[in-house]
Amino acid sequence: MRIWRALRSLGAAVMRDGVYLLPTSPARKEALQQQADAIRELGGKALLLEIDESAMDTDGLLLPLFDRTSDFQDLLGEVAEWQEACPGLEEREAQRRLIQLQRRCQAIVEVDFFPGLGRERAIAALVEAEAVYNRCFVTDEPHAIQAEIPLRDRSAFRGKVWATRRRLWVDRVASAWLIQRFIDPEARFLWLESPAQCPPEALGFDFDGATFTHVDNKVTFEVLMASFGLDGDTALSRVAELVHYLDVGGLSVPEAVGVKLMLAGARERCENDDALLEHIGMLLDDLYHAYQVGNSGNQ
C-alpha cells in the first residue's frame, strides 16, 4: 500500500496490474527507481524500463491514461461550494478552506503532464475564489490605476517613513521587504488602521491614493520594482511572479501554495506587523537566493 500510494502521488498511470507508466524525466526516473529499490528490499521483483515513445501509440493509447479531467471537475465543484459558503464563514475558516483547495489544485497540476482545458478552468476558478475572499474579508484592497510609472532615484528615498495598511498580507509584506532590502535599508514603517491616517510626509504603498500602488496589471511589488529599476533582476522578477499570483491571480507558480500557507501561519503567530515583516523577510530572503541559485544553473 505504501508503494501504491507513492506511485499514485507521482501521477503514474496504471497500464495493467503491476505495470505503471510515467512520462520520462530525470526526476521521475529517479523516483521510480526508489520505488523499484523498495520493492526489491521487501523481497519482490521490479523492472524499470525506458521506452521510446515512437514505438508506441502515445496519443490513442497512453495519453488517456493521464487524463486529469475528472480530478479538475471534482475540484471545480468544491470551489463552487466554497464560494457559496464563503460570505457566511469566519475569515480564518474561509482562508483555511481556500488554502486547502489551492493545495489540492497544485497537487493535481503537478501530475497533469498533458495539460488541457481542465487545468485552465480550475486555475481561473481559484483566481475568482481569491477575489471572492478579498471582497468578503479584505474590503480595502487597492484599485488599479492607469498611469505611467516614472523611474525614481533610489538615493533620494533613503531614511524615509513608509506607510501601508496594518495586518500585512502578500503584496504589503513583500513590498515592505522589497523596500527594506533593495530600496531603503534605513526605512521606517507605519502600519495604518486606515489609509486616511497616512501622514503627509510618509510614502504610502498598496492603498488607493498611495505613492506606490497597483498600476494597470501590476501589483504594488511590481510597481516598486519598475519605479526603482529593479525589474532586470531575474530572481527578483520570479519573486514578483509569485506575489502577483498570490495577490491577484494569473499564471500559477508551483511554490505559491506553500508560501501562502507559511504566511498565513506566521500572521496568526506573530504578535504584530513588525514581527511578521521580520519573520516573512527571512522567508523571502531564502526564496530570493534559491531563485538566484536556480537561475545560475547550480543545484
NULUMSE-986566 format. One record per residue (C-alpha): residue in three letters; x, y, z; residue number from 0. Coordinates in steps of 0.05 Angstrom, whole numbers. Layout:
// NULUMSE-986566
(ALA (X Y Z) NUM)
...
// end
This chain:
// NULUMSE-986566
(MET (0 0 0) 0)
(ARG (57 48 15) 1)
(ILE (88 37 -53) 2)
(TRP (20 42 -87) 3)
(ARG (7 108 -53) 4)
(ALA (76 133 -73) 5)
(LEU (64 114 -146) 6)
(ARG (-4 147 -144) 7)
(SER (25 212 -116) 8)
(LEU (76 212 -173) 9)
(GLY (18 211 -222) 10)
(ALA (36 143 -250) 11)
(ALA (-15 113 -298) 12)
(VAL (-36 40 -290) 13)
(MET (-29 0 -355) 14)
(ARG (-48 -65 -320) 15)
(ASP (-37 -97 -252) 16)
(GLY (35 -84 -231) 17)
(VAL (52 -43 -293) 18)
(TYR (59 32 -282) 19)
(LEU (78 87 -331) 20)
(LEU (105 158 -326) 21)
(PRO (129 207 -379) 22)
(THR (205 207 -378) 23)
(SER (246 258 -340) 24)
(PRO (307 251 -295) 25)
(ALA (268 267 -232) 26)
(ARG (212 217 -248) 27)
(LYS (262 164 -267) 28)
(GLU (297 173 -200) 29)
(ALA (230 170 -163) 30)
(LEU (211 105 -198) 31)
(GLN (280 76 -184) 32)
(GLN (270 90 -110) 33)
(GLN (204 51 -111) 34)
(ALA (236 -6 -150) 35)
(ASP (291 -10 -98) 36)
(ALA (239 -10 -42) 37)
(ILE (202 -68 -75) 38)
(ARG (267 -108 -80) 39)
(GLU (283 -94 -7) 40)
(LEU (215 -125 10) 41)
(GLY (233 -188 -29) 42)
(GLY (193 -170 -91) 43)
(LYS (214 -162 -163) 44)
(ALA (216 -97 -203) 45)
(LEU (239 -78 -273) 46)
(LEU (248 -6 -294) 47)
(LEU (247 6 -369) 48)
(GLU (253 69 -411) 49)
(ILE (213 61 -475) 50)
(ASP (219 102 -539) 51)
(GLU (151 132 -549) 52)
(SER (158 127 -624) 53)
(ALA (148 52 -615) 54)
(MET (80 63 -581) 55)
(ASP (13 94 -598) 56)
(THR (21 150 -547) 57)
(ASP (-38 193 -570) 58)
(GLY (-90 139 -574) 59)
(LEU (-66 91 -521) 60)
(LEU (-25 127 -469) 61)
(LEU (-49 199 -463) 62)
(PRO (-119 180 -440) 63)
(LEU (-87 143 -381) 64)
(PHE (-62 211 -355) 65)
(ASP (-127 249 -364) 66)
(ARG (-139 291 -302) 67)
(THR (-206 319 -325) 68)
(SER (-247 285 -271) 69)
(ASP (-199 309 -217) 70)
(PHE (-206 381 -240) 71)
(GLN (-282 374 -246) 72)
(ASP (-286 350 -174) 73)
(LEU (-243 408 -153) 74)
(LEU (-287 458 -191) 75)
(GLY (-348 431 -154) 76)
(GLU (-314 442 -87) 77)
(VAL (-291 512 -106) 78)
(ALA (-363 529 -125) 79)
(GLU (-387 503 -57) 80)
(TRP (-334 544 -21) 81)
(GLN (-353 608 -59) 82)
(GLU (-426 599 -39) 83)
(ALA (-408 587 34) 84)
(CYS (-353 640 39) 85)
(PRO (-396 700 59) 86)
(GLY (-423 662 119) 87)
(LEU (-355 636 144) 88)
(GLU (-307 668 193) 89)
(GLU (-245 696 160) 90)
(ARG (-197 643 188) 91)
(GLU (-242 585 167) 92)
(ALA (-253 614 98) 93)
(GLN (-178 623 88) 94)
(ARG (-163 553 114) 95)
(ARG (-212 521 65) 96)
(LEU (-187 563 8) 97)
(ILE (-115 543 21) 98)
(GLN (-136 470 22) 99)
(LEU (-168 479 -46) 100)
(GLN (-106 514 -73) 101)
(ARG (-61 459 -46) 102)
(ARG (-105 406 -79) 103)
(CYS (-103 443 -145) 104)
(GLN (-28 447 -142) 105)
(ALA (-23 372 -128) 106)
(ILE (-65 357 -190) 107)
(VAL (-26 407 -233) 108)
(GLU (40 373 -213) 109)
(VAL (16 307 -244) 110)
(ASP (-22 338 -302) 111)
(PHE (31 320 -352) 112)
(PHE (-11 336 -413) 113)
(PRO (-50 399 -394) 114)
(GLY (-118 415 -424) 115)
(LEU (-178 459 -410) 116)
(GLY (-189 427 -342) 117)
(ARG (-126 459 -314) 118)
(GLU (-144 527 -343) 119)
(ARG (-214 525 -314) 120)
(ALA (-190 504 -245) 121)
(ILE (-138 559 -242) 122)
(ALA (-188 610 -266) 123)
(ALA (-238 587 -214) 124)
(LEU (-187 594 -158) 125)
(VAL (-168 663 -182) 126)
(GLU (-242 681 -176) 127)
(ALA (-245 647 -108) 128)
(GLU (-187 692 -85) 129)
(ALA (-226 752 -109) 130)
(VAL (-288 728 -71) 131)
(TYR (-246 721 -8) 132)
(ASN (-219 792 -17) 133)
(ARG (-289 820 -27) 134)
(CYS (-312 787 37) 135)
(PHE (-253 800 83) 136)
(VAL (-204 849 50) 137)
(THR (-250 906 32) 138)
(ASP (-196 960 27) 139)
(GLU (-154 927 -27) 140)
(PRO (-128 980 -76) 141)
(HIS (-159 990 -145) 142)
(ALA (-111 991 -203) 143)
(ILE (-100 1059 -237) 144)
(GLN (-77 1073 -308) 145)
(ALA (-13 1113 -308) 146)
(GLU (60 1116 -329) 147)
(ILE (110 1090 -277) 148)
(PRO (166 1142 -271) 149)
(LEU (237 1117 -257) 150)
(ARG (259 1141 -188) 151)
(ASP (328 1155 -159) 152)
(ARG (339 1107 -101) 153)
(SER (388 1156 -67) 154)
(ALA (330 1205 -57) 155)
(PHE (290 1153 -19) 156)
(ARG (337 1137 39) 157)
(GLY (315 1140 111) 158)
(LYS (242 1152 93) 159)
(VAL (178 1135 130) 160)
(TRP (136 1085 91) 161)
(ALA (64 1071 108) 162)
(THR (14 1017 89) 163)
(ARG (-47 983 118) 164)
(ARG (-37 942 181) 165)
(ARG (-46 866 186) 166)
(LEU (2 854 129) 167)
(TRP (-15 805 74) 168)
(VAL (20 782 10) 169)
(ASP (32 846 -30) 170)
(ARG (42 891 30) 171)
(VAL (92 847 68) 172)
(ALA (130 831 3) 173)
(SER (132 905 -15) 174)
(ALA (157 923 54) 175)
(TRP (212 870 47) 176)
(LEU (230 897 -22) 177)
(ILE (235 969 5) 178)
(GLN (277 947 64) 179)
(ARG (322 900 24) 180)
(PHE (332 936 -42) 181)
(ILE (307 1009 -39) 182)
(ASP (314 1040 30) 183)
(PRO (354 999 81) 184)
(GLU (340 1053 133) 185)
(ALA (265 1052 122) 186)
(ARG (217 1061 179) 187)
(PHE (147 1033 173) 188)
(LEU (79 1056 197) 189)
(TRP (22 1005 198) 190)
(LEU (-43 1043 187) 191)
(GLU (-111 1025 215) 192)
(SER (-139 1064 155) 193)
(PRO (-106 1095 94) 194)
(ALA (-137 1161 115) 195)
(GLN (-88 1161 174) 196)
(CYS (-27 1165 129) 197)
(PRO (16 1226 149) 198)
(PRO (32 1274 91) 199)
(GLU (107 1263 99) 200)
(ALA (101 1187 94) 201)
(LEU (108 1148 29) 202)
(GLY (45 1106 24) 203)
(PHE (43 1040 -12) 204)
(ASP (-11 990 -31) 205)
(PHE (-74 1030 -19) 206)
(ASP (-116 1077 -61) 207)
(GLY (-83 1144 -68) 208)
(ALA (-15 1119 -44) 209)
(THR (50 1140 -77) 210)
(PHE (61 1068 -98) 211)
(THR (1 1024 -112) 212)
(HIS (-29 979 -166) 213)
(VAL (-18 1007 -237) 214)
(ASP (-51 974 -297) 215)
(ASN (-38 899 -288) 216)
(LYS (19 908 -239) 217)
(VAL (12 898 -164) 218)
(THR (49 944 -116) 219)
(PHE (110 899 -111) 220)
(GLU (118 902 -187) 221)
(VAL (106 977 -188) 222)
(LEU (162 987 -137) 223)
(MET (208 944 -178) 224)
(ALA (194 984 -241) 225)
(SER (198 1051 -204) 226)
(PHE (268 1036 -178) 227)
(GLY (297 999 -238) 228)
(LEU (297 931 -205) 229)
(ASP (260 893 -259) 230)
(GLY (325 870 -291) 231)
(ASP (339 825 -231) 232)
(THR (316 756 -255) 233)
(ALA (310 725 -186) 234)
(LEU (271 785 -161) 235)
(SER (225 780 -222) 236)
(ARG (209 709 -201) 237)
(VAL (190 733 -132) 238)
(ALA (146 785 -167) 239)
(GLU (111 730 -206) 240)
(LEU (96 694 -140) 241)
(VAL (70 758 -107) 242)
(HIS (27 775 -168) 243)
(TYR (-4 706 -169) 244)
(LEU (-19 705 -95) 245)
(ASP (-47 776 -96) 246)
(VAL (-90 779 -159) 247)
(GLY (-82 711 -193) 248)
(GLY (-54 696 -262) 249)
(LEU (-3 645 -283) 250)
(SER (6 591 -229) 251)
(VAL (71 589 -191) 252)
(PRO (89 520 -163) 253)
(GLU (112 544 -94) 254)
(ALA (55 593 -85) 255)
(VAL (10 549 -42) 256)
(GLY (67 532 6) 257)
(VAL (88 605 13) 258)
(LYS (16 626 26) 259)
(LEU (8 572 78) 260)
(MET (70 595 114) 261)
(LEU (48 668 110) 262)
(ALA (-20 650 139) 263)
(GLY (12 612 196) 264)
(ALA (62 669 210) 265)
(ARG (7 721 211) 266)
(GLU (-30 681 264) 267)
(ARG (32 670 306) 268)
(CYS (68 738 302) 269)
(GLU (45 788 354) 270)
(ASN (49 849 308) 271)
(ASP (66 871 238) 272)
(ASP (138 887 255) 273)
(ALA (149 816 278) 274)
(LEU (112 790 216) 275)
(LEU (157 830 169) 276)
(GLU (219 804 204) 277)
(HIS (194 732 201) 278)
(ILE (170 734 128) 279)
(GLY (231 775 108) 280)
(MET (275 716 124) 281)
(LEU (230 670 82) 282)
(LEU (233 719 24) 283)
(ASP (309 725 31) 284)
(ASP (315 649 26) 285)
(LEU (267 646 -33) 286)
(TYR (305 702 -69) 287)
(HIS (372 666 -60) 288)
(ALA (341 600 -82) 289)
(TYR (317 633 -146) 290)
(GLN (388 661 -156) 291)
(VAL (417 592 -150) 292)
(GLY (365 564 -197) 293)
(ASN (379 619 -249) 294)
(SER (454 606 -246) 295)
(GLY (442 532 -261) 296)
(ASN (474 508 -196) 297)
(GLN (439 452 -158) 298)
// end
